[in-house]
């Protein structure tokens, strides 16, 4: 049998008494401990590094009709929280999501009257 190549991207850490709470936190958030640690390390490094602004899309000056669709799967509790937050801000959930995505893509808050359910 051939030898397996040694992984050079693995780090071993002794978590001591925080191992069980760490695993519980990861499970509660539906994420693997490795993925959660990578995210935490990225966030820590991003805070120390010179931040490069995220690329922004230009908004077409003419009003476009939104025809492209996307499917989004949420947990029941996430959907409930989304409805609550959207309603609090005066939006129906779909319009709230669209406004959030457009704001993130363009870096500009979306103007216009929220639509109530």
HUGI-V289218 format. One record per pair of residues at least 12 apart in sequence whose ideal C-beta (glycine too) atoms are under 7 Angstrom apart, sorted by the first residue. I is the first residue (numbers start at 1). GAP is how many residues later the second one is. Records with the same first field share a line. If there is no record, write none. Layout:
I = GAP ; GAP
This chain:
56 = 49 ; 50 ; 51
57 = 48 ; 49
59 = 47
89 = 25
90 = 24 ; 26
91 = 23 ; 24
92 = 23 ; 25
95 = 19 ; 20
